[in-house]
Amino acid sequence: MKRKSKYNVAVVGAGVVGIEMLRCLRSRNFPVQELRVLARSAREIHVDGIAYQVQAISPESFEGIDIALFAGTEGEKGAAVTFAPEAVKRGAVVIDNGADFRMDPDVPLVVPEVNARDIKKHKGIIANPNCSTVQMVVALWPIYKKVGLKRVIVTTLQASSGAGKSAVEQLKEELVAISEGGYNNLHVKTSNRSMPQQLGFNVFPQIGGFAENDFTSEEWKLVKETHKIMHNAKIKISATTVRVPVRTGHSEAVYIETSKPIESAHVRALLAQSAGIIVQDDPQTNAYPMPKDVEGKGEVFVGRIRKDPFVKNGMWLWIVADNLLKGAALNAVQIAEELIQ
Ligand SMILES: NC(=O)c1ccc[n+]([C@@H]2O[C@H](COP(=O)([O-])OP(=O)(O)OC[C@H]3O[C@@H](n4cnc5c(N)ncnc54)[C@H](OP(=O)(O)O)[C@@H]3O)[C@@H](O)[C@H]2O)c1
């Protein structure tokens, strides 16, 4: 990308991720000349007391844009399939948060702490991985580099905001309806049903649709995206993805088998000195990461690091991060920062 002192930036989508992108651009002092916020419909939105004029998206919206951060929904009706090529045609570099281009061999899939070098290979589009993948690879990469990884078994506990603004609304409405009913009936049906099941006072093991071998699409994203980012498709990865009634902050119970032995104290020290990671791991004081504490923070938090007593080189980690920040908006803005360096 041609070096400039300031860049014309478009943010596509004013949902939960788009709003965090606006916050990240400001809080990180990204050198913005002109900012265009684009969505399906025009309106004024307010974020932290600042008014943004949202414009209705069209191909011409990308005239003169240097960097386009996409956080519109995915698929045929979403923003990226239609408008990312239009933005690229007009000279912008697209950083897309959705799944539409992630597995395209011409599109780098980037987590800067892991594979920032892949950014250079872009042909106009760079993809941001799925939120649950981002936090897992940030935590596993230093271990992988040190002692290798043979196997990963992960169960995710994913917050409602991971499914967008309407899912947050659904959870809120369900919690209100249950409490207004005096907690006598835990089964409620609110008008907002953007998730496949009730989430209030519930958890359900389905994120995305069911796909190959009865795994869900979200479970396959964890496998395929991790292989692509780490440039190693031999790591055996298996996932169960679960939606939990948390507002923001995904947690992951991750079991790994390393290629060479490593002690938990060594892993703690290794992660504590790695970029973008905070270790919170003190069983004596009940210290471990939790979603309510990581909401609004940009790092990946790791705790409960412990060796499997039965399996050689087996180890557990508990990994928590803000899915809207490191899992989406912040990672995208970090990619943009690498791009302009
Ligand atoms: N939430 C997360 O934790 C997370 C993490 C990683 C990646 N992602 C991905 O990030 C993207 C955005 O997710 P989100 O959670 O922010 O969704 P969201 O809260 O549902 O917001 C979606 C936004 O996209 C806009 N939009 C939808 N279709 C559009 C189109 N055809 N043209 C222009 N704008 C369009 C909507 O416009 P209107 O407001 O005008 O309706 C809305 O502002 C998705 O691809 C998602 O998979 C999300």
PDBQT file of the ligand as one rigid body, heavy atoms in Angstrom, charges set to zero:
ROOT
HETATM    1  N1  LIG A 401     -19.876 -10.524  16.560  1.00  0.00    +0.000 N 
HETATM    2  C1  LIG A 401     -18.694 -11.109  16.607  1.00  0.00    +0.000 C 
HETATM    3  O1  LIG A 401     -18.163 -11.477  17.696  1.00  0.00    +0.000 OA
HETATM    4  C2  LIG A 401     -17.937 -11.359  15.340  1.00  0.00    +0.000 A 
HETATM    5  C3  LIG A 401     -16.643 -11.839  15.441  1.00  0.00    +0.000 A 
HETATM    6  C4  LIG A 401     -15.913 -12.079  14.276  1.00  0.00    +0.000 A 
HETATM    7  C5  LIG A 401     -16.496 -11.846  13.068  1.00  0.00    +0.000 A 
HETATM    8  N2  LIG A 401     -17.773 -11.387  12.983  1.00  0.00    +0.000 N 
HETATM    9  C6  LIG A 401     -18.339 -11.130  11.671  1.00  0.00    +0.000 C 
HETATM   10  O2  LIG A 401     -18.435  -9.714  11.514  1.00  0.00    +0.000 OA
HETATM   11  C7  LIG A 401     -19.533  -9.395  10.659  1.00  0.00    +0.000 C 
HETATM   12  C8  LIG A 401     -20.452  -8.400  11.380  1.00  0.00    +0.000 C 
HETATM   13  O3  LIG A 401     -20.972  -9.017  12.519  1.00  0.00    +0.000 OA
HETATM   14  P1  LIG A 401     -21.844  -8.258  13.620  1.00  0.00    +0.000 P 
HETATM   15  O4  LIG A 401     -21.865  -9.210  14.766  1.00  0.00    +0.000 OA
HETATM   16  O5  LIG A 401     -21.386  -6.861  13.809  1.00  0.00    +0.000 OA
HETATM   17  O6  LIG A 401     -23.293  -8.216  12.918  1.00  0.00    +0.000 OA
HETATM   18  P2  LIG A 401     -24.554  -7.291  13.252  1.00  0.00    +0.000 P 
HETATM   19  O7  LIG A 401     -24.481  -6.760  14.641  1.00  0.00    +0.000 OA
HETATM   20  O8  LIG A 401     -25.736  -8.105  12.864  1.00  0.00    +0.000 OA
HETATM   21  O9  LIG A 401     -24.408  -6.055  12.238  1.00  0.00    +0.000 OA
HETATM   22  C9  LIG A 401     -24.388  -6.234  10.869  1.00  0.00    +0.000 C 
HETATM   23  C10 LIG A 401     -24.229  -4.888  10.166  1.00  0.00    +0.000 C 
HETATM   24  O10 LIG A 401     -24.004  -5.154   8.789  1.00  0.00    +0.000 OA
HETATM   25  C11 LIG A 401     -24.822  -4.327   8.012  1.00  0.00    +0.000 C 
HETATM   26  N3  LIG A 401     -25.160  -5.034   6.760  1.00  0.00    +0.000 N 
HETATM   27  C12 LIG A 401     -25.756  -6.230   6.623  1.00  0.00    +0.000 A 
HETATM   28  N4  LIG A 401     -25.897  -6.532   5.323  1.00  0.00    +0.000 NA
HETATM   29  C13 LIG A 401     -25.392  -5.479   4.634  1.00  0.00    +0.000 A 
HETATM   30  C14 LIG A 401     -25.267  -5.174   3.256  1.00  0.00    +0.000 A 
HETATM   31  N5  LIG A 401     -25.685  -6.006   2.297  1.00  0.00    +0.000 N 
HETATM   32  N6  LIG A 401     -24.678  -4.011   2.909  1.00  0.00    +0.000 NA
HETATM   33  C15 LIG A 401     -24.237  -3.146   3.860  1.00  0.00    +0.000 A 
HETATM   34  N7  LIG A 401     -24.327  -3.378   5.171  1.00  0.00    +0.000 NA
HETATM   35  C16 LIG A 401     -24.906  -4.542   5.559  1.00  0.00    +0.000 A 
HETATM   36  C17 LIG A 401     -26.049  -4.068   8.856  1.00  0.00    +0.000 C 
HETATM   37  O11 LIG A 401     -26.645  -2.876   8.356  1.00  0.00    +0.000 OA
HETATM   38  P3  LIG A 401     -27.958  -2.209   9.012  1.00  0.00    +0.000 P 
HETATM   39  O12 LIG A 401     -27.511  -1.745  10.386  1.00  0.00    +0.000 OA
HETATM   40  O13 LIG A 401     -28.275  -1.060   8.109  1.00  0.00    +0.000 OA
HETATM   41  O14 LIG A 401     -28.976  -3.289   9.064  1.00  0.00    +0.000 OA
HETATM   42  C18 LIG A 401     -25.431  -3.974  10.270  1.00  0.00    +0.000 C 
HETATM   43  O15 LIG A 401     -25.037  -2.661  10.529  1.00  0.00    +0.000 OA
HETATM   44  C19 LIG A 401     -20.208 -10.736  10.336  1.00  0.00    +0.000 C 
HETATM   45  O16 LIG A 401     -19.729 -11.191   9.094  1.00  0.00    +0.000 OA
HETATM   46  C20 LIG A 401     -19.747 -11.652  11.447  1.00  0.00    +0.000 C 
HETATM   47  O17 LIG A 401     -19.727 -12.991  11.094  1.00  0.00    +0.000 OA
HETATM   48  C21 LIG A 401     -18.499 -11.117  14.095  1.00  0.00    +0.000 A 
ENDROOT
TORSDOF 0
